Amino acid sequence: MWARLSLAQSLSHFTMVIVFYFSLSYFGMKRVLEIECQQDFYKLQKQEWAVNVANAIPVITIILRIVKGKMTPIYIERVSLMCLLKGIIQFVTIVPTPSGSTQCVDRDFIGIILHMGNCADMMFSGHTAMTYIMAPHHIKWLFVLPVAITLVLGEIHYMSDVIVATIVASWISFVIPSQASQALQQPLKSEV
């Protein structure tokens, strides 16, 4: 069972993971500049509007969680685990963005943070995983499906990135269950 942590402990874990994540991102981005561009089996034509929509959806799910007062340490721990896994996986699976890596030739470590991304940040989609983790459970697919589609249409991610992200986020939600599902898993006390 996942240990319940305080908000301060969760934020501390998150901070350490983010530093680790961006460090691995930097080295991966430097390596991807040497690789030719890949593409999905069926490449769709880029839609510029999709970039803005794809970036807005995860932000909307985070705002919904905060406004509803449901930003518990469990969700921060889920996002921390997602960032940890994403950092490791993108470091060992170096793939350039669908649109190429020319915009990252001169980008340094600080540039990755300030531009909110790099050119080797593909496997898996953080947008999709974050949306899956943060979206309200009963309407999760109303957020996850559009973010996945717009990420591919905007040439931000490959199809495989969004599929793997959904699987990883689902696994993370299983490994770090919500308080409601933890309560359901508790054995019933028999009356004496």
DRENVEX-885568 format. One line per field, with one value per residue (C-alpha): chain; z, x, y; residue in three letters. Coordinates in Angstrom, 2 decimals. Last residue first. Layout:
DRENVEX-885568
chain: c(A; ...)
Z: c(Z; ...)
X: c(X; ...)
Y: c(Y; ...)
res: c(ALA; ...)
END
This chain:
DRENVEX-885568
chain: c(A; A; A; A; A; A; A; A; A; A; A; A; A; A; A; A; A; A; A; A; A; A; A; A; A; A; A; A; A; A; A; A; A; A; A; A; A; A; A; A; A; A; A; A; A; A; A; A; A; A; A; A; A; A; A; A; A; A; A; A; A; A; A; A; A; A; A; A; A; A; A; A; A; A; A; A; A; A; A; A; A; A; A; A; A; A; A; A; A; A; A; A; A; A; A; A; A; A; A; A; A; A; A; A; A; A; A; A; A; A; A; A; A; A; A; A; A; A; A; A; A; A; A; A; A; A; A; A; A; A; A; A; A; A; A; A; A; A; A; A; A; A; A; A; A; A; A; A; A; A; A; A; A; A; A; A; A; A; A; A; A; A; A; A; A; A; A; A; A; A; A; A; A; A; A; A; A; A; A; A; A; A; A; A; A; A; A; A; A; A; A; A)
Z: c(17.92; 14.65; 11.77; 10.56; 6.81; 4.99; 3.53; -0.29; -0.54; 1.67; -0.58; -3.58; -1.95; -0.83; -4.40; -5.43; -6.02; -7.91; -9.82; -10.73; -11.81; -14.02; -15.69; -16.20; -17.81; -20.16; -21.18; -21.73; -23.88; -26.21; -26.32; -27.18; -29.76; -31.74; -32.05; -30.15; -30.65; -34.32; -33.74; -35.05; -32.78; -29.67; -30.73; -30.80; -27.42; -25.76; -27.21; -25.98; -22.47; -21.61; -22.33; -21.44; -17.77; -17.32; -14.25; -12.92; -12.93; -14.96; -13.08; -13.73; -17.30; -18.17; -16.70; -18.68; -21.92; -21.59; -20.33; -23.59; -23.37; -25.03; -26.80; -24.98; -27.33; -28.91; -25.70; -23.46; -21.42; -23.30; -20.01; -18.60; -21.77; -22.30; -18.85; -19.90; -23.27; -26.57; -29.55; -31.78; -30.30; -33.07; -35.63; -33.90; -36.25; -36.49; -35.23; -32.26; -32.09; -30.43; -27.62; -25.75; -22.80; -21.66; -22.57; -20.38; -17.37; -17.41; -18.09; -15.22; -12.76; -14.14; -13.79; -10.27; -9.31; -10.98; -8.94; -5.76; -6.40; -6.97; -3.69; -1.84; -2.46; -5.09; -4.68; -3.61; -6.51; -7.78; -7.59; -9.49; -12.11; -12.53; -13.09; -15.66; -17.47; -17.60; -19.16; -21.83; -22.72; -24.28; -26.67; -27.60; -28.38; -30.50; -32.26; -33.83; -35.91; -37.60; -38.99; -41.77; -40.48; -40.78; -41.11; -39.91; -37.44; -38.15; -37.36; -37.88; -38.31; -35.13; -34.12; -32.51; -30.45; -28.32; -26.99; -26.23; -24.25; -22.14; -21.33; -20.64; -18.13; -16.14; -16.55; -15.04; -12.14; -11.17; -11.52; -9.40; -6.54; -6.58; -6.69; -3.75; -1.71; -2.79; -1.60; 1.72; 2.24; 1.34; 3.88; 2.79; 2.82; 2.18; -0.89; 0.00)
X: c(-18.28; -18.99; -16.69; -14.44; -14.65; -11.36; -9.98; -10.01; -12.99; -11.20; -8.14; -10.40; -11.71; -8.23; -7.02; -4.77; -1.03; -0.19; -3.50; -3.33; 0.28; -0.79; -3.47; -0.93; 1.51; -1.13; -2.39; 1.17; 1.97; -0.93; -0.01; 3.62; 2.78; 0.69; 3.69; 3.85; 3.85; 2.98; -0.14; -2.41; -0.71; -1.00; -4.55; -5.68; -4.16; -5.54; -8.99; -9.02; -7.77; -10.19; -13.62; -12.01; -11.68; -15.35; -16.19; -12.62; -12.14; -9.01; -5.71; -4.02; -5.26; -4.45; -0.96; -0.38; -1.60; 0.44; 3.46; 3.44; 5.83; 8.28; 8.64; 10.77; 13.74; 13.33; 12.94; 10.24; 8.87; 10.70; 12.03; 12.96; 14.62; 16.30; 17.88; 19.63; 20.72; 18.88; 21.12; 20.19; 16.69; 14.64; 16.25; 14.90; 12.26; 8.48; 7.68; 9.97; 13.24; 13.38; 15.72; 14.33; 16.74; 16.52; 12.83; 12.10; 14.06; 12.60; 9.08; 9.29; 10.37; 7.84; 4.99; 6.11; 6.02; 2.62; 1.22; 2.82; 1.23; -2.10; -1.82; -0.75; -4.26; -5.31; -9.05; -10.11; -12.58; -10.70; -7.36; -8.60; -10.34; -7.20; -5.10; -7.59; -7.65; -3.84; -3.78; -6.28; -4.61; -1.39; -3.22; -5.68; -2.87; -0.96; -4.14; -4.69; -1.51; -2.79; 0.02; -0.98; -1.27; 1.57; 0.49; 3.21; 4.27; 7.43; 11.14; 13.55; 17.24; 19.30; 22.31; 20.26; 18.62; 21.74; 21.72; 18.02; 18.61; 21.28; 18.97; 15.96; 17.94; 18.72; 15.17; 13.73; 16.19; 15.43; 11.70; 12.04; 13.67; 10.96; 8.15; 9.55; 9.71; 6.18; 4.94; 6.76; 5.27; 1.76; 2.06; 2.55; 0.27; 2.26; 1.27; 0.00)
Y: c(-9.00; -7.27; -8.03; -5.28; -4.86; -5.16; -1.92; -1.92; 0.44; 2.98; 2.84; 3.49; 6.66; 7.79; 7.57; 4.70; 5.09; 1.89; 1.86; 5.55; 5.01; 2.09; 4.21; 6.98; 4.51; 3.06; 6.50; 7.73; 4.67; 5.51; 9.21; 8.54; 5.83; 8.31; 10.64; 13.89; 17.68; 17.42; 19.56; 16.78; 14.22; 16.37; 17.35; 13.72; 12.84; 15.99; 15.31; 11.68; 12.44; 15.27; 13.76; 10.42; 11.43; 12.32; 10.15; 10.23; 14.00; 14.78; 15.07; 11.71; 11.29; 14.92; 14.58; 11.36; 12.94; 16.14; 14.17; 12.19; 9.22; 8.92; 12.25; 14.80; 14.68; 18.13; 20.04; 21.34; 24.19; 26.96; 28.35; 24.91; 23.63; 26.98; 26.76; 23.53; 24.96; 25.47; 26.31; 23.36; 23.05; 24.72; 22.40; 19.28; 17.92; 18.42; 14.90; 15.52; 13.57; 10.13; 9.12; 6.12; 5.68; 9.30; 9.56; 6.53; 7.80; 11.31; 10.02; 7.54; 10.25; 12.74; 10.20; 9.29; 12.97; 13.41; 10.51; 11.88; 15.31; 13.57; 11.65; 14.82; 16.16; 18.64; 18.00; 21.47; 21.69; 24.74; 22.88; 19.79; 21.91; 24.05; 20.92; 19.60; 22.96; 23.08; 19.59; 20.76; 24.08; 22.72; 20.40; 23.17; 25.60; 23.08; 21.90; 25.32; 24.86; 21.68; 19.54; 17.13; 13.58; 11.08; 7.44; 5.06; 7.75; 9.69; 9.79; 12.69; 11.86; 11.63; 13.76; 16.52; 13.79; 13.38; 16.96; 16.64; 13.46; 15.15; 18.07; 15.89; 13.79; 16.93; 18.23; 15.04; 14.85; 18.47; 17.72; 14.58; 16.44; 19.12; 16.54; 14.63; 17.86; 18.76; 15.36; 15.72; 19.20; 17.98; 15.21; 11.63; 8.63; 5.47; 3.46; 0.00)
res: c(VAL; GLU; SER; LYS; LEU; PRO; GLN; GLN; LEU; ALA; GLN; SER; ALA; GLN; SER; PRO; ILE; VAL; PHE; SER; ILE; TRP; SER; ALA; VAL; ILE; THR; ALA; VAL; ILE; VAL; ASP; SER; MET; TYR; HIS; ILE; GLU; GLY; LEU; VAL; LEU; THR; ILE; ALA; VAL; PRO; LEU; VAL; PHE; LEU; TRP; LYS; ILE; HIS; HIS; PRO; ALA; MET; ILE; TYR; THR; MET; ALA; THR; HIS; GLY; SER; PHE; MET; MET; ASP; ALA; CYS; ASN; GLY; MET; HIS; LEU; ILE; ILE; GLY; ILE; PHE; ASP; ARG; ASP; VAL; CYS; GLN; THR; SER; GLY; SER; PRO; THR; PRO; VAL; ILE; THR; VAL; PHE; GLN; ILE; ILE; GLY; LYS; LEU; LEU; CYS; MET; LEU; SER; VAL; ARG; GLU; ILE; TYR; ILE; PRO; THR; MET; LYS; GLY; LYS; VAL; ILE; ARG; LEU; ILE; ILE; THR; ILE; VAL; PRO; ILE; ALA; ASN; ALA; VAL; ASN; VAL; ALA; TRP; GLU; GLN; LYS; GLN; LEU; LYS; TYR; PHE; ASP; GLN; GLN; CYS; GLU; ILE; GLU; LEU; VAL; ARG; LYS; MET; GLY; PHE; TYR; SER; LEU; SER; PHE; TYR; PHE; VAL; ILE; VAL; MET; THR; PHE; HIS; SER; LEU; SER; GLN; ALA; LEU; SER; LEU; ARG; ALA; TRP; MET)
END
